[in-house]
Amino acid sequence: MASQEPALSIHYKLIERIQSHNMTKPLALICKYCTGLLALLCIYLISVSNASAQILALTDDQKSYQAASHMKAWKNPDGHWDFDTFIAASKIKPPLTNLSNSPNFGYSTKVLWTTLKINNQTNLQRHWLAEILFTGMDRVDLFYQQPDGTWVHKYAGRNLPMSMRDNYFRNTSFNLQLPQGTTQLYWRFENAGTIAIPVTISTQSEFYLQGLIDTALKSSFFGFMVAMIIYNLFIALSIREPGYIYYVLFQIAMTATIYIENGYALMTIWPEAPIQDAVDFNFAIMLSLFFPVLFFTAYINTSKMAPTLHKALVAYALLQLANSLTLPFIPIEYSLRLHLLILSAQINYLFLLAAGVTMIAKGSREARYFVAAWLAIVCSMLTKTLWHEGLISFNTLTSNLDEFFIIFEASVLSIGLAHGIKVARSEKQNIEEELINSQLETIEALENTDNLKDEFIAHVSHELRTPIASMSGMADQILSEESTSISNDSVNKLNIIKSSGHRLSHLINDIIDIAAVKRGQLSLKPEPVNLAQLSHMACQLAEPLVGNKDITIINNTRHHLPSVYADERRIYQVLFNLITNAIKFTDQGKVTITAQQQNNHICLSVTDTGVGIARSDQERIFKNFEQGDNDQVGSGLGLAISKKLIELHGHNLYVDSEPGSGACFTFMLDIYQHKNGATKDINASEYSPLSRAATPANAPPTLDFSPDKATILIIDDEHTNLEVLNGYLCRHFNLLLADSAQQGLELLKNNRVSLILLDVMMPKVSGLELCQQLRKQHSAQKLPIIILSAKQTPLDITQGFAVGANDYITKPFYRDELFARIQAQLTQLSLIELQAENNHLKIKIESTPEGNDDDRQHYRTAIVELMHQANDLWVQTTNLTTIDLAEKSGIWRASLDGSRMRARTMERYFDINNLPKNPRWRDVANTAHFVLANANMSTEERSQLSQAVDQLITLKRANRSNKKTYQPPSA
């Protein structure tokens, strides 16, 4: 560091002299500076340790050791030795002596074998690592024997993928298991270029610490170069001079060369493609030789000042370009290619240095900066040549000289370019002013366009309010007229129209608010606000959104809390948005609103037990039209508006959540400080439009079933779509409506379904996934499935048939088309059922009761009367219902029909007109026996019910030929 301080002072003086336009003395100073630097470098590089190979002792006091000087080395130029051959040769052939801490063998050998004896004297449990500080080693093999006698063989290197390394770092390193005592390590170093073996043995913590320091230093260099590249690129784009573009490309090529040479490209870009690393390294070097020539011709303007030299430079540049494109792919040894690269670099650097001196003689001011900077590049080239030839050792200085000289070169040339810009700026000032004015006008035009867009959206939103309000108002008027006689179906459809209108109104309000916030036109009207009343109203009006979900809304806001100073309507808007958002993303559990006083503020929080929000989405959800990664849909405006409204109140809206653990939204409001200020009571009618907007048709209507109609199950998450299909089909079919895959499976389980209409885009389980799941239990012949979807590409339709759909209808569809498709599937199903019925016709005929019409009528009447008698006694004596009798007896099946439970088969036995042709008389008798066993009735009632059962059995035996004996069930 001491040697660098004079250099820095000279550098600063050089810059001051350059800025004063006195160029002769600064050049002399630069030459003296470079000469002194080379002298110091030679003194440092000549000093080499001559320590003889000794055992390397590891102690508790030291964490890192230079191991090379403790090694014994044997050259293997042809590289044919394997491990056993080396062991035998090492006993005969004497090793190389007087190795330094960082020995460099240059090109004298392709393979080098070494041994290192380590005596582990540490008492601490430490993890040791061996690191080769030279990044360019093609392959390094390590052999050592473990205490149990097994041999360990590890290998890694620049020509091998990063996945083969023990540690993911640019330098080759190995994890060592060193027991206490002496361990012999055997190394094999192979490289097509220079062989240098600066080996260190260090603890794991020291390895990572040195790695961090190394990364920080290298990052500083690359950060400096990237900054210089960006800076000069900005200048090049500003003044549009080709010389600056060539300079930027030259800096990029130089930076890329250092980046690849130091192993960072192999580590970060192509860790599994070391061949690509070698090819790109050669290519980067050649480009770093090509672009300086172009930069020199453009920067010095040789075409005007020295035409002959300019032609020579252009020809040389073309030669370098051809060399760059061909040399990396010529099938020659890497060492020969490396020698050619070094030779080409030497010629290039000396040629440009001579051209620069020539241009100085011709009076070029820019050439002085170029020569001063290019001297640093020549010094770097000289050092690297000596190092590759093995004339100087590998150490901290030699491994970082490239970066130092490149930084010096970039700094000097940047100063020169800046000076050129200063001169050119005075000549192009008018052009720059016009460019700036043009940019300002463009920005202003974009701002005006953005404002026009916001105004257009706001205007259209305002215009949409009128027809939406009329639509909702007329629907409300029809519903409120007592004299109007309309069906329940029409009432439900009018409610859907109202709900859709209010949802549109709410969305329009959000769009208008967003536009107002962007224009800065959204103002607040603060006043004392009672949070208890406000939160109670928000909870009350959000309650209809719960629908069929198992959610409890809990309001823990207490009346004794002081009033806050805020805009009442806007705070209500925030609370309502947060509560409805919590309901939307919660399937079951609770939504809790809490308010607590904290000094001069009230802290409000809305907490739910829903799906939660990932950390990566917690900032994005507050942006306009953004949502987290979930299955729900919406406009993506509620949270964005809420956050902006709270910010207008001087606070912020925060979220705390983890996936699967719910979410908590929190914000603060200022307490109203006026002593005589009174809070205002909240009128529910002010917010009634929001409550009306929050009452969608959460559950499908209850449908009446007819035994003569086929049953169709419709599964769609949009209730509006369910209502439309219900309106189309309810007069012709029995309909079961489900808004999710899970509900659809439950309805299918408890009902006999003839056909399924299935939507594709549904949350959690898509229609395609559900269809594939159903096909595992129901064949396409027995349960037809028709997919209804807005996705209509050939691939979408193919996927639908691939998962087992019988038909695929794209939206929007015509009503007649839908009927025709359904009828075709049901006709095919009827044919299949008819075939099955024919196969079992004989069995059905045998089970048909025989006898005359009067006896048969008495028999059917007895079944109905016994069913009524058993049911009446059950209801009277147990205070339970008919559904309870069906479920507890297990004889009849009860299922959910819309919103209520029904036992459809059992209900047919209460009416002789609906009684099946072949009634299940045994089930009726068993039902009576179940009532006798489980109902607390009088002796007379019990006797009457028993006689009715006996009478039914007698009539059955008298009206059939099959004399199968009836066995009553046990109690």
Secondary structure, 3 states (H helix, E strand, C coil): CCCHHHHHHHHHHHHHHHHCCCCHHHHHHHHHHHHHHHHHHHHHHHCCCCCCCCCEEECCCCCEEECHHHEEEEECCCCCCCHHHHHHHHHHCCCECCCCCCCECCCCCCEEEEEEEEEECCCCCCCEEEEECCCCCCEEEEEEECCCCCEEEEEECCCCCHHHCCCCCCCEEEEECCCCEEEEEEEEEECCCCCECCEEEEEHHHHHHHHHHHHHHHHHHHHHHHHHHHHHHHHHHHHCCHHHHHHHHHHHHHHHHHHHHCCHHHHHCCCCCHHHHHHHHHHHHHHHHHHHHHHHHHHHCHHHHCHHHHHHHHHHHHHHHHHHHHHHHCCCCHHHHHHHHHHHHHHHHHHHHHHHHHHHHCCCHHHHHHHHHHHHHHHHHHHHHHHHCCCCCCCHHHHHHHHHHHHHHHHHHHHHHHHHHHHHHHHCHHHHHHHHHHHHHHHHHHHHHHHHHHHHHHHHHHHHHHHHHHHHHHHHHHHHCCCCCCCHHHHHHHHHHHHHHHHHHHHHHHHHHHHHHHHCCCCCCCEEECHHHHHHHHHHHHHHHHCCCEEEEEECCCCCCCCEEECHHHHHHHHHHHHHHHHHCCCEEEEEEEEEEECCEEEEEEEECCCCCCHHHCCHHHCCCCCCCCCCCCCCCHHHHHHHHHHHCCCCCEEEECCCCCEEEEEEEEECCCCCCCCECCCHHHHHHHHHHCCCCCCCCCCCCCCCCCEEEEECCCHHHHHHHHHHHCCCCEEEEECCHHHHHHHHHHCCCCEEEEECCCCCCCHHHHHHHHCCCCCCCCCCEEEEECCCCHHHHHHHHHCCCCEEEECCCCHHHHHHHHHHHHHHHHHHHHHHHHHCHHHHHHCCCCCCHHHHHHHHHHHHHHHHHHHHHHHHHHCCCHHHHHHHHCCCCCEEECCEEECHHHHHHHCCCCCCCCCCHHHHHHHHHHHHHHCCCCHHHHHHHHHHHHHHHHHHHHCCCCCCCCCCCCC
